[in-house]
Every structure is written in C-alpha cells, then in structure tokens.
Amino acid sequence: MLAVPACAMLWAEGGRTGRLALLVTGAGFMLTGDISWTMIFWFVNHLHLLAAGARGWILTALHVFPAPLILLAMSVFYLWAYARNARAGNDGEGACEAVED
C-alpha cells in the first residue's frame, strides 16, 4: 500500500518511468495477493526441482519465492527513482507548496 502514492506520482510525471512504476507495483500486488498465493502453492506442490547449475537455482527461486523477490524489485526500483529525482533537484518541492496553499 505504501507504493501506491509513489506509483501515482511517477505515473503523473509520465514517460517510461511512470509505466515501469505501474508495472512493478502491479506485479507486487498480483504476486502478494491471496489468489496468486493459492496458485503458487499448487505450483510448488507439483514442482520438479532443476539441478542444472545457476539457471536451475534461479528458476527454482522464482517459483518458490515470488513475493520476496517482487518486493525486493519494488524496493530497488523506488530507491532508484528517488535517487534519480534527488539528483535532478526534484525533491518534492511542488508537493509541499500545494499543501501549504
């Protein structure tokens, strides 16, 4: 739920970053929801582990740990977006002025 305001702000700016924010946040909602967890438990029950080195390990991790991995991806994305906006000098001054008026 904390990602929704950040997603809305990036979406309002438009561009590729706004679309990426919507994609990452939407994936976060989908992979941490109840219906998706029901499907994940079904897949894990029928999972055949691959022992083919790093590729097999990565595929197994994606099947077994989708929620922590998407939350990690969301946190990295929003930290990147914050750092990018801070470097550009856009530290939310417009939002503070709107609240003060």
Chimera marker file (.cmm) of the C-alpha trace (Angstrom):
<marker_set name="trace">
<marker id="1" x="0.000" y="0.000" z="0.000" r="1" g="1" b="0" radius="0.5"/>
<marker id="2" x="2.916" y="2.358" z="0.562" r="1" g="1" b="0" radius="0.5"/>
<marker id="3" x="3.938" y="2.032" z="-3.073" r="1" g="1" b="0" radius="0.5"/>
<marker id="4" x="0.616" y="3.371" z="-4.401" r="1" g="1" b="0" radius="0.5"/>
<marker id="5" x="1.349" y="7.104" z="-3.757" r="1" g="1" b="0" radius="0.5"/>
<marker id="6" x="4.837" y="6.763" z="-5.225" r="1" g="1" b="0" radius="0.5"/>
<marker id="7" x="3.412" y="4.949" z="-8.240" r="1" g="1" b="0" radius="0.5"/>
<marker id="8" x="0.783" y="7.659" z="-8.712" r="1" g="1" b="0" radius="0.5"/>
<marker id="9" x="3.410" y="10.412" z="-8.567" r="1" g="1" b="0" radius="0.5"/>
<marker id="10" x="5.608" y="8.677" z="-11.136" r="1" g="1" b="0" radius="0.5"/>
<marker id="11" x="2.587" y="7.918" z="-13.329" r="1" g="1" b="0" radius="0.5"/>
<marker id="12" x="1.593" y="11.605" z="-13.237" r="1" g="1" b="0" radius="0.5"/>
<marker id="13" x="5.066" y="12.551" z="-14.496" r="1" g="1" b="0" radius="0.5"/>
<marker id="14" x="4.500" y="10.241" z="-17.446" r="1" g="1" b="0" radius="0.5"/>
<marker id="15" x="7.111" y="8.624" z="-19.600" r="1" g="1" b="0" radius="0.5"/>
<marker id="16" x="8.838" y="5.308" z="-19.333" r="1" g="1" b="0" radius="0.5"/>
<marker id="17" x="9.442" y="5.613" z="-15.582" r="1" g="1" b="0" radius="0.5"/>
<marker id="18" x="5.714" y="6.009" z="-14.910" r="1" g="1" b="0" radius="0.5"/>
<marker id="19" x="4.884" y="2.939" z="-16.966" r="1" g="1" b="0" radius="0.5"/>
<marker id="20" x="7.628" y="0.959" z="-15.239" r="1" g="1" b="0" radius="0.5"/>
<marker id="21" x="6.293" y="2.060" z="-11.833" r="1" g="1" b="0" radius="0.5"/>
<marker id="22" x="2.833" y="0.850" z="-12.788" r="1" g="1" b="0" radius="0.5"/>
<marker id="23" x="4.236" y="-2.473" z="-13.998" r="1" g="1" b="0" radius="0.5"/>
<marker id="24" x="6.365" y="-3.087" z="-10.887" r="1" g="1" b="0" radius="0.5"/>
<marker id="25" x="3.631" y="-2.030" z="-8.449" r="1" g="1" b="0" radius="0.5"/>
<marker id="26" x="1.009" y="-4.080" z="-10.292" r="1" g="1" b="0" radius="0.5"/>
<marker id="27" x="3.272" y="-7.123" z="-10.208" r="1" g="1" b="0" radius="0.5"/>
<marker id="28" x="3.769" y="-6.541" z="-6.490" r="1" g="1" b="0" radius="0.5"/>
<marker id="29" x="0.020" y="-6.532" z="-5.896" r="1" g="1" b="0" radius="0.5"/>
<marker id="30" x="-0.504" y="-9.613" z="-8.046" r="1" g="1" b="0" radius="0.5"/>
<marker id="31" x="2.289" y="-11.709" z="-6.527" r="1" g="1" b="0" radius="0.5"/>
<marker id="32" x="1.489" y="-10.878" z="-2.903" r="1" g="1" b="0" radius="0.5"/>
<marker id="33" x="-2.281" y="-11.414" z="-3.175" r="1" g="1" b="0" radius="0.5"/>
<marker id="34" x="-4.317" y="-14.367" z="-1.906" r="1" g="1" b="0" radius="0.5"/>
<marker id="35" x="-5.343" y="-15.761" z="-5.288" r="1" g="1" b="0" radius="0.5"/>
<marker id="36" x="-1.799" y="-15.790" z="-6.596" r="1" g="1" b="0" radius="0.5"/>
<marker id="37" x="-0.571" y="-17.498" z="-3.414" r="1" g="1" b="0" radius="0.5"/>
<marker id="38" x="-3.137" y="-20.254" z="-3.958" r="1" g="1" b="0" radius="0.5"/>
<marker id="39" x="-1.732" y="-20.808" z="-7.444" r="1" g="1" b="0" radius="0.5"/>
<marker id="40" x="1.855" y="-20.615" z="-6.151" r="1" g="1" b="0" radius="0.5"/>
<marker id="41" x="1.174" y="-23.288" z="-3.520" r="1" g="1" b="0" radius="0.5"/>
<marker id="42" x="-0.286" y="-25.507" z="-6.228" r="1" g="1" b="0" radius="0.5"/>
<marker id="43" x="2.792" y="-24.989" z="-8.429" r="1" g="1" b="0" radius="0.5"/>
<marker id="44" x="5.179" y="-25.639" z="-5.543" r="1" g="1" b="0" radius="0.5"/>
<marker id="45" x="3.356" y="-28.873" z="-4.768" r="1" g="1" b="0" radius="0.5"/>
<marker id="46" x="3.919" y="-30.006" z="-8.370" r="1" g="1" b="0" radius="0.5"/>
<marker id="47" x="7.420" y="-28.537" z="-8.680" r="1" g="1" b="0" radius="0.5"/>
<marker id="48" x="10.217" y="-30.611" z="-10.147" r="1" g="1" b="0" radius="0.5"/>
<marker id="49" x="13.473" y="-29.069" z="-8.962" r="1" g="1" b="0" radius="0.5"/>
<marker id="50" x="16.071" y="-28.384" z="-11.606" r="1" g="1" b="0" radius="0.5"/>
<marker id="51" x="19.636" y="-29.127" z="-10.652" r="1" g="1" b="0" radius="0.5"/>
<marker id="52" x="21.220" y="-27.522" z="-13.709" r="1" g="1" b="0" radius="0.5"/>
<marker id="53" x="23.513" y="-25.026" z="-12.011" r="1" g="1" b="0" radius="0.5"/>
<marker id="54" x="22.735" y="-21.334" z="-11.636" r="1" g="1" b="0" radius="0.5"/>
<marker id="55" x="19.885" y="-21.359" z="-14.154" r="1" g="1" b="0" radius="0.5"/>
<marker id="56" x="18.065" y="-24.078" z="-12.230" r="1" g="1" b="0" radius="0.5"/>
<marker id="57" x="18.655" y="-22.278" z="-8.942" r="1" g="1" b="0" radius="0.5"/>
<marker id="58" x="17.218" y="-19.032" z="-10.322" r="1" g="1" b="0" radius="0.5"/>
<marker id="59" x="14.138" y="-20.733" z="-11.786" r="1" g="1" b="0" radius="0.5"/>
<marker id="60" x="13.523" y="-22.564" z="-8.518" r="1" g="1" b="0" radius="0.5"/>
<marker id="61" x="13.848" y="-19.325" z="-6.547" r="1" g="1" b="0" radius="0.5"/>
<marker id="62" x="11.351" y="-17.615" z="-8.865" r="1" g="1" b="0" radius="0.5"/>
<marker id="63" x="8.848" y="-20.417" z="-8.301" r="1" g="1" b="0" radius="0.5"/>
<marker id="64" x="9.325" y="-20.724" z="-4.549" r="1" g="1" b="0" radius="0.5"/>
<marker id="65" x="9.919" y="-17.094" z="-3.503" r="1" g="1" b="0" radius="0.5"/>
<marker id="66" x="7.940" y="-14.792" z="-5.835" r="1" g="1" b="0" radius="0.5"/>
<marker id="67" x="6.646" y="-12.417" z="-3.144" r="1" g="1" b="0" radius="0.5"/>
<marker id="68" x="10.011" y="-11.594" z="-1.532" r="1" g="1" b="0" radius="0.5"/>
<marker id="69" x="11.631" y="-11.235" z="-4.948" r="1" g="1" b="0" radius="0.5"/>
<marker id="70" x="8.995" y="-8.808" z="-6.277" r="1" g="1" b="0" radius="0.5"/>
<marker id="71" x="9.157" y="-6.813" z="-3.037" r="1" g="1" b="0" radius="0.5"/>
<marker id="72" x="12.938" y="-6.632" z="-3.456" r="1" g="1" b="0" radius="0.5"/>
<marker id="73" x="12.468" y="-5.496" z="-7.062" r="1" g="1" b="0" radius="0.5"/>
<marker id="74" x="9.941" y="-2.849" z="-5.965" r="1" g="1" b="0" radius="0.5"/>
<marker id="75" x="12.261" y="-1.509" z="-3.276" r="1" g="1" b="0" radius="0.5"/>
<marker id="76" x="15.221" y="-1.327" z="-5.667" r="1" g="1" b="0" radius="0.5"/>
<marker id="77" x="13.078" y="0.391" z="-8.310" r="1" g="1" b="0" radius="0.5"/>
<marker id="78" x="11.678" y="3.011" z="-5.943" r="1" g="1" b="0" radius="0.5"/>
<marker id="79" x="15.101" y="3.692" z="-4.416" r="1" g="1" b="0" radius="0.5"/>
<marker id="80" x="16.429" y="4.195" z="-7.945" r="1" g="1" b="0" radius="0.5"/>
<marker id="81" x="13.542" y="6.537" z="-8.789" r="1" g="1" b="0" radius="0.5"/>
<marker id="82" x="14.111" y="8.518" z="-5.584" r="1" g="1" b="0" radius="0.5"/>
<marker id="83" x="17.849" y="8.824" z="-6.245" r="1" g="1" b="0" radius="0.5"/>
<marker id="84" x="17.190" y="9.900" z="-9.835" r="1" g="1" b="0" radius="0.5"/>
<marker id="85" x="14.748" y="12.598" z="-8.740" r="1" g="1" b="0" radius="0.5"/>
<marker id="86" x="17.059" y="13.776" z="-5.950" r="1" g="1" b="0" radius="0.5"/>
<marker id="87" x="19.966" y="14.134" z="-8.390" r="1" g="1" b="0" radius="0.5"/>
<marker id="88" x="17.769" y="16.102" z="-10.782" r="1" g="1" b="0" radius="0.5"/>
<marker id="89" x="16.900" y="18.534" z="-7.977" r="1" g="1" b="0" radius="0.5"/>
<marker id="90" x="13.244" y="17.472" z="-7.904" r="1" g="1" b="0" radius="0.5"/>
<marker id="91" x="12.892" y="16.751" z="-4.179" r="1" g="1" b="0" radius="0.5"/>
<marker id="92" x="9.121" y="17.163" z="-3.969" r="1" g="1" b="0" radius="0.5"/>
<marker id="93" x="9.076" y="20.964" z="-3.604" r="1" g="1" b="0" radius="0.5"/>
<marker id="94" x="5.942" y="21.230" z="-5.735" r="1" g="1" b="0" radius="0.5"/>
<marker id="95" x="4.020" y="18.859" z="-3.481" r="1" g="1" b="0" radius="0.5"/>
<marker id="96" x="4.984" y="20.835" z="-0.366" r="1" g="1" b="0" radius="0.5"/>
<marker id="97" x="3.878" y="24.124" z="-1.934" r="1" g="1" b="0" radius="0.5"/>
<marker id="98" x="0.492" y="22.636" z="-2.813" r="1" g="1" b="0" radius="0.5"/>
<marker id="99" x="-0.040" y="21.555" z="0.806" r="1" g="1" b="0" radius="0.5"/>
<marker id="100" x="0.928" y="24.975" z="2.209" r="1" g="1" b="0" radius="0.5"/>
<marker id="101" x="-1.503" y="26.900" z="-0.030" r="1" g="1" b="0" radius="0.5"/>
<link id1="1" id2="2" r="1" g="1" b="0" radius="0.2"/>
<link id1="2" id2="3" r="1" g="1" b="0" radius="0.2"/>
<link id1="3" id2="4" r="1" g="1" b="0" radius="0.2"/>
<link id1="4" id2="5" r="1" g="1" b="0" radius="0.2"/>
<link id1="5" id2="6" r="1" g="1" b="0" radius="0.2"/>
<link id1="6" id2="7" r="1" g="1" b="0" radius="0.2"/>
<link id1="7" id2="8" r="1" g="1" b="0" radius="0.2"/>
<link id1="8" id2="9" r="1" g="1" b="0" radius="0.2"/>
<link id1="9" id2="10" r="1" g="1" b="0" radius="0.2"/>
<link id1="10" id2="11" r="1" g="1" b="0" radius="0.2"/>
<link id1="11" id2="12" r="1" g="1" b="0" radius="0.2"/>
<link id1="12" id2="13" r="1" g="1" b="0" radius="0.2"/>
<link id1="13" id2="14" r="1" g="1" b="0" radius="0.2"/>
<link id1="14" id2="15" r="1" g="1" b="0" radius="0.2"/>
<link id1="15" id2="16" r="1" g="1" b="0" radius="0.2"/>
<link id1="16" id2="17" r="1" g="1" b="0" radius="0.2"/>
<link id1="17" id2="18" r="1" g="1" b="0" radius="0.2"/>
<link id1="18" id2="19" r="1" g="1" b="0" radius="0.2"/>
<link id1="19" id2="20" r="1" g="1" b="0" radius="0.2"/>
<link id1="20" id2="21" r="1" g="1" b="0" radius="0.2"/>
<link id1="21" id2="22" r="1" g="1" b="0" radius="0.2"/>
<link id1="22" id2="23" r="1" g="1" b="0" radius="0.2"/>
<link id1="23" id2="24" r="1" g="1" b="0" radius="0.2"/>
<link id1="24" id2="25" r="1" g="1" b="0" radius="0.2"/>
<link id1="25" id2="26" r="1" g="1" b="0" radius="0.2"/>
<link id1="26" id2="27" r="1" g="1" b="0" radius="0.2"/>
<link id1="27" id2="28" r="1" g="1" b="0" radius="0.2"/>
<link id1="28" id2="29" r="1" g="1" b="0" radius="0.2"/>
<link id1="29" id2="30" r="1" g="1" b="0" radius="0.2"/>
<link id1="30" id2="31" r="1" g="1" b="0" radius="0.2"/>
<link id1="31" id2="32" r="1" g="1" b="0" radius="0.2"/>
<link id1="32" id2="33" r="1" g="1" b="0" radius="0.2"/>
<link id1="33" id2="34" r="1" g="1" b="0" radius="0.2"/>
<link id1="34" id2="35" r="1" g="1" b="0" radius="0.2"/>
<link id1="35" id2="36" r="1" g="1" b="0" radius="0.2"/>
<link id1="36" id2="37" r="1" g="1" b="0" radius="0.2"/>
<link id1="37" id2="38" r="1" g="1" b="0" radius="0.2"/>
<link id1="38" id2="39" r="1" g="1" b="0" radius="0.2"/>
<link id1="39" id2="40" r="1" g="1" b="0" radius="0.2"/>
<link id1="40" id2="41" r="1" g="1" b="0" radius="0.2"/>
<link id1="41" id2="42" r="1" g="1" b="0" radius="0.2"/>
<link id1="42" id2="43" r="1" g="1" b="0" radius="0.2"/>
<link id1="43" id2="44" r="1" g="1" b="0" radius="0.2"/>
<link id1="44" id2="45" r="1" g="1" b="0" radius="0.2"/>
<link id1="45" id2="46" r="1" g="1" b="0" radius="0.2"/>
<link id1="46" id2="47" r="1" g="1" b="0" radius="0.2"/>
<link id1="47" id2="48" r="1" g="1" b="0" radius="0.2"/>
<link id1="48" id2="49" r="1" g="1" b="0" radius="0.2"/>
<link id1="49" id2="50" r="1" g="1" b="0" radius="0.2"/>
<link id1="50" id2="51" r="1" g="1" b="0" radius="0.2"/>
<link id1="51" id2="52" r="1" g="1" b="0" radius="0.2"/>
<link id1="52" id2="53" r="1" g="1" b="0" radius="0.2"/>
<link id1="53" id2="54" r="1" g="1" b="0" radius="0.2"/>
<link id1="54" id2="55" r="1" g="1" b="0" radius="0.2"/>
<link id1="55" id2="56" r="1" g="1" b="0" radius="0.2"/>
<link id1="56" id2="57" r="1" g="1" b="0" radius="0.2"/>
<link id1="57" id2="58" r="1" g="1" b="0" radius="0.2"/>
<link id1="58" id2="59" r="1" g="1" b="0" radius="0.2"/>
<link id1="59" id2="60" r="1" g="1" b="0" radius="0.2"/>
<link id1="60" id2="61" r="1" g="1" b="0" radius="0.2"/>
<link id1="61" id2="62" r="1" g="1" b="0" radius="0.2"/>
<link id1="62" id2="63" r="1" g="1" b="0" radius="0.2"/>
<link id1="63" id2="64" r="1" g="1" b="0" radius="0.2"/>
<link id1="64" id2="65" r="1" g="1" b="0" radius="0.2"/>
<link id1="65" id2="66" r="1" g="1" b="0" radius="0.2"/>
<link id1="66" id2="67" r="1" g="1" b="0" radius="0.2"/>
<link id1="67" id2="68" r="1" g="1" b="0" radius="0.2"/>
<link id1="68" id2="69" r="1" g="1" b="0" radius="0.2"/>
<link id1="69" id2="70" r="1" g="1" b="0" radius="0.2"/>
<link id1="70" id2="71" r="1" g="1" b="0" radius="0.2"/>
<link id1="71" id2="72" r="1" g="1" b="0" radius="0.2"/>
<link id1="72" id2="73" r="1" g="1" b="0" radius="0.2"/>
<link id1="73" id2="74" r="1" g="1" b="0" radius="0.2"/>
<link id1="74" id2="75" r="1" g="1" b="0" radius="0.2"/>
<link id1="75" id2="76" r="1" g="1" b="0" radius="0.2"/>
<link id1="76" id2="77" r="1" g="1" b="0" radius="0.2"/>
<link id1="77" id2="78" r="1" g="1" b="0" radius="0.2"/>
<link id1="78" id2="79" r="1" g="1" b="0" radius="0.2"/>
<link id1="79" id2="80" r="1" g="1" b="0" radius="0.2"/>
<link id1="80" id2="81" r="1" g="1" b="0" radius="0.2"/>
<link id1="81" id2="82" r="1" g="1" b="0" radius="0.2"/>
<link id1="82" id2="83" r="1" g="1" b="0" radius="0.2"/>
<link id1="83" id2="84" r="1" g="1" b="0" radius="0.2"/>
<link id1="84" id2="85" r="1" g="1" b="0" radius="0.2"/>
<link id1="85" id2="86" r="1" g="1" b="0" radius="0.2"/>
<link id1="86" id2="87" r="1" g="1" b="0" radius="0.2"/>
<link id1="87" id2="88" r="1" g="1" b="0" radius="0.2"/>
<link id1="88" id2="89" r="1" g="1" b="0" radius="0.2"/>
<link id1="89" id2="90" r="1" g="1" b="0" radius="0.2"/>
<link id1="90" id2="91" r="1" g="1" b="0" radius="0.2"/>
<link id1="91" id2="92" r="1" g="1" b="0" radius="0.2"/>
<link id1="92" id2="93" r="1" g="1" b="0" radius="0.2"/>
<link id1="93" id2="94" r="1" g="1" b="0" radius="0.2"/>
<link id1="94" id2="95" r="1" g="1" b="0" radius="0.2"/>
<link id1="95" id2="96" r="1" g="1" b="0" radius="0.2"/>
<link id1="96" id2="97" r="1" g="1" b="0" radius="0.2"/>
<link id1="97" id2="98" r="1" g="1" b="0" radius="0.2"/>
<link id1="98" id2="99" r="1" g="1" b="0" radius="0.2"/>
<link id1="99" id2="100" r="1" g="1" b="0" radius="0.2"/>
<link id1="100" id2="101" r="1" g="1" b="0" radius="0.2"/>
</marker_set>
